Amino acid sequence: MARFFGLKSFDMFHSFSNIFIAILFLIEQCSTSPTEQPPSLPYCTDFLIPVSAKAPSENLLLTAIPDLSNPTILVDFVTSHTTGLLGSLLGGTVSSTFNISARYCEPANQIANRSQIVQLLVHAITSTKDYWSGLSYPSGYNGEQYSWLAYASQAGFPTLSIDQLGAGLSAHPDPISVVQQPLQVAIIHSIMTSLRAGNLSVVSPTCPSSPSPPSNVTSTSSFNPAKGPMPQLNPNSCPLPSLPSKKIIFTGHSYGSICGNALATTYPSDADALILTGYTGLFAGGVPTLGSGILLPAATVNSARFGGLEVGYLAQSNEAGLKATFYTVDGLTGLSPSPQYTGDVLVVTGSNDTIVCATLTLGGDCGEGTDSLPAQASAFFPKARSYQYYIPPATGHAPDLHYSWPGTWGVVEEWLIQKGL
């Protein structure tokens, strides 16, 4: 039985007794123990994708700012403009070719009907594509326990994770006048179009040290971490996304989910399904929490790692604020209706998400049932074939990075099976 809530398909779930719901909660807690055996890694290739993209550009009027190299002035400027109406704006267009860093992974568990269904993974504004492998690669924190790549691999899905423009190993153009959401969405659209056609351009492919997939496994069962890793064989070459993608599942986290919302609005036929994590359609309330990490120029926060970046690239400098932003203890563009999107939507948002379910005390409370914020976000997708949501308990803004993650993935995979994906 499905453990997620759905406004269109699973309203009957709310009529079950409180006892039954409590039993499900206990099962969920048991299934999220950190002692479970994590899945094995897929076999992956890193490369660059040259993407030509064009999009409207909003140029901030900077004439009133005397010195952007001054961290105090910069933080005051960014805070005042992002919490208001982004200040005075001038319309324009940005058009160029950018190198986007990507990681394509073939699954360890080869399932015929999923071999050409690609999950495109788009990270949050403060992370990189390594988020999807448990914050580092090839092996994440505590092995593969928090790796979306590894769990998708066991479920038979190829994945393509990208560094957004201005993040990770992708190009770093002007952070204010160029690295803006409309251009990010145009880049994602271009990549998805090439994926679907099977003609994605690849530059400088490298094969990091990672296991390889078996070639003849056809099981369609859901992955059970207790069963241990799959057997592995060595490949003959680095895997590349050469075949046309019959279906594409857009998967985003936080700002990546906002980009998914914008993608569904601007290019409604790009994605066959949307999985939006750390999302409710309400991000403005999370600005104070995000700001508690004290954003400073990245080159100032960590000169060894970010010394070459322009001053407009920011990093959080306060560990306590960082934890409050993404975890839980004991008016942005893109957030608009997607009236022409007709695919399936799954929203996965932690019960204590302080970014998209912010409270007046800077905590997080997403609510329950049809009154919850994830449920209310269905209004953004009025023509979706189905809209469903899941609120993992005791979980903050990054659902992949909590003890609840294995159980949450089980809900995601069950949803994928029900949608024929």
C-alpha positions in Angstrom: 0.0 0.0 0.0 1.3 3.5 -0.8 2.8 5.3 2.1 2.5 8.8 0.4 -0.4 11.1 0.3 -2.0 12.3 -2.9 -4.6 14.9 -3.5 -5.9 13.3 -6.7 -5.3 9.7 -6.2 -5.1 8.9 -2.5 -7.6 11.0 -0.7 -9.1 7.8 0.7 -6.0 7.4 2.8 -7.0 10.1 5.1 -10.1 8.2 6.1 -8.0 5.4 7.7 -7.8 5.2 11.5 -5.2 7.0 13.5 -4.0 3.6 14.7 -3.2 2.5 11.2 -1.4 5.8 10.5 0.6 5.3 13.7 1.6 1.8 12.6 2.8 3.2 9.3 4.8 5.8 11.1 6.5 3.1 13.2 7.2 1.0 10.1 8.8 4.1 8.5 11.0 4.7 11.6 12.1 1.1 11.5 12.9 1.3 7.8 15.2 4.3 8.3 17.7 2.9 10.7 21.3 4.0 9.9 22.4 0.4 10.3 20.8 -0.8 7.1 23.0 -2.1 4.2 23.2 0.7 1.6 23.1 0.0 -2.1 26.0 -0.4 -4.5 27.3 2.3 -6.8 26.4 2.6 -10.4 29.1 3.0 -13.1 29.5 6.7 -14.1 31.3 9.0 -16.5 32.0 12.7 -15.9 32.1 15.1 -18.8 31.3 18.6 -20.1 28.2 19.5 -22.2 28.7 22.6 -24.4 25.3 24.2 -24.2 24.2 27.2 -26.4 21.4 29.0 -24.6 19.6 32.3 -24.7 17.3 33.8 -22.1 16.0 37.1 -20.8 18.4 38.8 -18.3 17.5 41.0 -15.3 20.4 43.4 -14.8 20.6 44.9 -11.3 21.4 48.6 -11.2 24.6 48.6 -9.3 25.5 52.3 -9.6 24.7 53.0 -6.0 27.2 50.4 -4.7 30.7 51.9 -4.4 32.7 48.7 -3.6 31.5 45.2 -4.3 34.7 43.8 -2.9 33.6 44.9 0.6 31.9 41.8 2.1 29.6 43.9 4.4 28.4 46.1 1.6 27.8 43.1 -0.6 25.8 41.1 2.0 23.7 44.2 2.7 23.1 44.7 -1.0 22.2 41.0 -1.7 19.9 40.8 1.4 18.0 44.0 0.7 17.5 43.1 -3.0 16.5 39.5 -2.7 14.1 40.0 0.1 12.3 42.8 -1.7 11.6 43.1 -5.4 15.2 42.6 -6.5 15.6 46.3 -6.7 15.5 48.2 -10.0 15.7 45.9 -13.0 16.6 46.5 -16.6 15.4 44.0 -19.2 17.9 42.4 -21.6 19.1 39.2 -23.1 22.0 36.9 -22.5 23.1 34.5 -25.2 26.3 32.3 -25.2 27.7 28.8 -25.1 28.5 27.5 -21.6 30.3 24.3 -20.5 28.0 22.4 -18.1 29.7 19.7 -16.0 27.6 16.5 -15.9 27.8 13.0 -14.5 26.0 10.1 -16.4 25.5 6.9 -14.5 24.5 3.5 -15.8 22.5 1.5 -13.2 24.0 -1.5 -11.5 20.6 -3.3 -11.9 19.8 -3.4 -15.6 16.0 -3.4 -16.1 14.9 -3.5 -19.7 11.8 -1.2 -19.4 13.8 1.5 -17.5 17.0 1.4 -19.6 15.9 4.5 -21.6 14.1 6.4 -18.8 16.6 8.9 -17.6 16.4 10.8 -14.3 17.8 14.3 -14.8 19.0 15.5 -11.3 19.3 19.3 -10.6 20.8 20.4 -7.3 20.1 23.3 -5.0 21.6 26.8 -5.1 24.2 26.0 -2.4 25.4 22.6 -3.7 26.7 20.8 -6.7 25.9 17.5 -8.5 27.7 15.7 -5.6 24.6 16.3 -3.5 23.0 13.3 -5.3 25.8 10.9 -4.1 25.7 11.9 -0.4 27.7 15.2 -0.7 30.9 13.6 -2.2 31.9 11.3 -5.1 32.4 8.5 -5.9 31.4 7.5 -2.4 29.3 9.7 -0.2 28.9 10.1 3.6 28.7 6.7 5.3 29.1 4.9 2.0 26.0 5.0 -0.2 23.4 5.4 2.6 22.5 8.9 1.4 23.1 8.5 -2.3 20.2 9.1 -4.7 22.5 7.8 -7.5 23.0 4.5 -5.8 19.3 3.9 -5.0 18.3 4.9 -8.5 21.0 2.5 -9.8 19.5 -0.4 -7.9 16.0 0.5 -9.2 17.4 0.4 -12.8 17.4 4.1 -13.7 20.2 5.8 -15.7 20.8 9.2 -14.2 22.3 12.5 -15.5 23.2 14.9 -12.8 24.5 18.4 -13.7 26.3 21.2 -12.1 24.1 24.3 -12.7 25.7 27.3 -14.3 28.0 29.0 -11.8 28.3 25.8 -9.6 30.8 23.0 -9.3 32.8 22.4 -12.4 30.5 24.2 -14.8 31.3 27.6 -16.3 31.4 30.6 -13.9 30.3 33.7 -15.8 29.3 37.0 -14.3 27.3 35.9 -11.1 24.9 38.8 -11.2 24.2 39.7 -14.9 24.5 36.2 -16.4 23.9 33.4 -13.7 20.1 33.9 -13.4 17.2 31.5 -13.4 15.8 32.0 -16.9 19.2 31.1 -18.3 19.4 28.0 -16.0 16.1 26.8 -17.3 17.1 27.4 -20.9 20.2 25.3 -20.3 18.2 22.5 -18.7 15.7 22.6 -21.7 18.6 22.3 -24.2 20.1 19.3 -22.3 16.7 17.6 -22.1 16.0 18.2 -25.8 19.4 16.5 -26.6 18.8 13.7 -24.2 15.4 12.9 -25.8 16.9 13.0 -29.3 20.0 10.9 -28.3 22.5 13.5 -29.6 23.9 15.0 -26.4 27.3 16.5 -27.1 30.0 15.3 -24.7 33.5 16.8 -24.1 36.4 15.4 -22.1 34.8 12.3 -20.7 36.5 10.7 -17.7 35.7 7.6 -15.7 36.2 8.1 -12.0 36.9 5.1 -9.9 33.5 3.5 -9.4 32.0 0.0 -9.7 30.5 -1.2 -12.9 27.0 -2.6 -13.6 26.1 -6.2 -14.4 24.9 -6.5 -17.9 22.1 -9.0 -17.7 20.1 -8.4 -14.5 16.4 -8.0 -15.2 14.7 -8.0 -11.7 11.9 -5.4 -11.4 11.6 -5.7 -7.6 12.1 -2.7 -5.4 15.5 -2.4 -3.8 15.8 -3.8 -0.3 18.9 -2.4 1.5 19.0 -5.5 3.8 19.8 -7.7 0.8 23.2 -6.1 0.2 24.9 -4.9 -3.0 24.4 -6.4 -6.4 27.2 -8.4 -8.2 29.4 -6.3 -10.5 31.3 -6.7 -13.8 33.9 -4.6 -15.4 32.8 -2.5 -18.4 34.6 -2.1 -21.7 34.3 1.6 -21.8 32.9 4.7 -20.1 29.1 4.8 -20.3 27.6 7.7 -22.2 24.0 8.7 -22.8 24.0 7.7 -26.5 20.5 6.3 -26.9 17.4 8.5 -27.3 15.6 8.9 -23.9 12.1 7.5 -24.2 11.1 9.3 -21.0 12.8 11.9 -18.8 12.1 12.3 -15.1 13.1 15.8 -13.8 14.3 15.5 -10.2 15.2 18.7 -8.4 16.1 19.8 -4.9 15.2 23.2 -3.5 16.3 25.8 -6.1 16.5 22.8 -8.5 12.9 22.2 -7.8 12.1 25.9 -8.5 13.8 25.4 -11.8 11.6 22.3 -12.4 8.5 24.4 -11.7 9.8 27.1 -14.2 10.6 24.4 -16.7 7.1 23.0 -16.5 5.8 26.5 -17.1 8.1 27.5 -20.0 8.6 24.1 -21.6 5.6 22.0 -20.4 6.4 19.0 -22.6 10.1 18.5 -21.6 9.6 16.3 -18.6 7.3 13.2 -18.4 7.3 13.4 -14.6 8.6 15.8 -11.9 10.0 14.8 -8.6 10.4 18.0 -6.6 12.2 17.7 -3.2 12.5 20.5 -0.6 9.6 22.2 -2.4 6.2 23.7 -1.5 5.9 26.8 -3.7 6.6 29.0 -0.7 10.3 30.0 -0.4 10.2 33.6 0.7 9.6 32.7 4.4 12.9 30.7 4.3 15.1 33.7 3.4 15.8 34.6 7.1 16.8 31.0 7.8 19.0 30.8 4.7 20.6 34.1 5.8 21.5 32.7 9.2 24.3 30.9 7.4 25.8 34.4 6.9 26.5 34.6 3.2 29.9 36.0 2.3 32.0 36.0 -0.8 33.1 32.4 -1.4 36.7 33.5 -1.9 36.7 35.0 1.6 35.1 32.0 3.2 37.4 29.4 1.7 40.2 31.0 -0.4 41.9 27.6 -1.1 38.7 26.3 -2.7 37.0 29.4 -4.1 39.9 31.9 -4.5 39.4 32.2 -8.2 35.7 33.2 -8.1 34.3 36.7 -8.5 33.0 38.4 -5.5 29.3 37.8 -6.5 29.7 34.1 -5.8 28.6 33.5 -2.1 29.1 30.8 0.4 27.6 30.2 3.9 30.2 31.0 6.6 28.3 30.1 9.8 28.1 26.4 10.6 25.1 26.8 13.0 23.2 28.6 10.3 24.1 26.0 7.8 22.7 23.2 10.0 19.5 25.2 10.7 19.0 25.7 6.9 19.2 22.1 5.7 18.6 19.8 8.7 16.3 19.4 11.6 17.1 18.7 15.2 14.8 16.8 17.8 9.2 35.8 -3.8 11.6 33.9 -6.0 11.1 33.6 -9.8 9.9 30.3 -11.1 7.3 29.8 -8.4 4.3 30.2 -10.6 1.5 28.0 -12.0 2.4 25.6 -14.8 -1.0 25.5 -16.4 0.0 23.5 -19.5 2.0 20.8 -17.7 0.2 17.4 -18.0 2.7 15.0 -16.6 2.9 13.4 -13.1 4.2 15.3 -10.1 5.6 14.0 -6.8 6.6 16.5 -4.1 8.9 15.2 -1.3 9.3 17.7 1.5 10.5 17.0 5.1 8.1 17.7 7.9 10.6 20.2 9.5 11.8 21.9 6.4 12.9 25.4 7.6 13.2 26.8 4.0 9.9 26.0 2.4 7.8 25.5 5.6 9.3 28.3 7.7 7.6 29.4 10.9 7.8 32.7 12.8 10.4 31.2 15.1 12.7 30.2 12.2 11.7 26.6 12.7 10.0 24.4 10.1 6.5 22.9 10.1 5.0 21.7 6.9 1.7 20.6 8.4 -0.3 17.4 7.8 -2.7 16.0 5.2 -4.6 18.2 2.8 -3.9 21.3 4.8 -0.1 20.8 4.6 2.0 23.1 2.4 3.2 20.3 0.1 -0.5 19.5 -0.5 -1.4 23.0 -1.3 1.4 23.3 -3.9 -0.9 21.2 -6.2 -2.3 24.6 -7.2 0.8 25.1 -9.2 0.0 22.1 -11.5 -3.7 22.3 -12.2 -3.6 20.0 -15.3 -1.1 17.5 -14.0 -2.1 13.9 -14.7 -1.5 13.2 -11.0 -0.2 15.2 -8.1 1.0 13.4 -5.0 3.2 14.3 -2.0 5.1 12.7 0.8 6.2 14.3 4.0 8.9 12.2 5.7 8.9 12.7 9.5 11.7 14.2 11.5 13.3 15.5 8.3 14.6 18.9 7.2 15.2 20.6 3.9 17.5 17.9 2.4 15.5 14.7 2.6 18.4 12.7 1.1 20.6 13.5 4.0 18.5 12.2 6.9 18.0 8.8 8.6 14.6 8.7 7.0 16.1 8.6 3.5 15.9 4.8 2.8 12.2 4.8 3.7 11.7 8.0 1.6 13.3 6.4 -1.4 11.0 3.4 -1.0 8.1 5.8 -1.3 9.6 7.4 -4.4 10.2 4.1 -6.1 6.7 2.9 -5.3 5.4 6.1 -6.9 7.5 5.5 -10.0 6.2 1.9 -10.4 2.6 3.1 -10.0 3.2 5.7 -12.8 4.6 3.1 -15.1 8.1 4.5 -14.9 
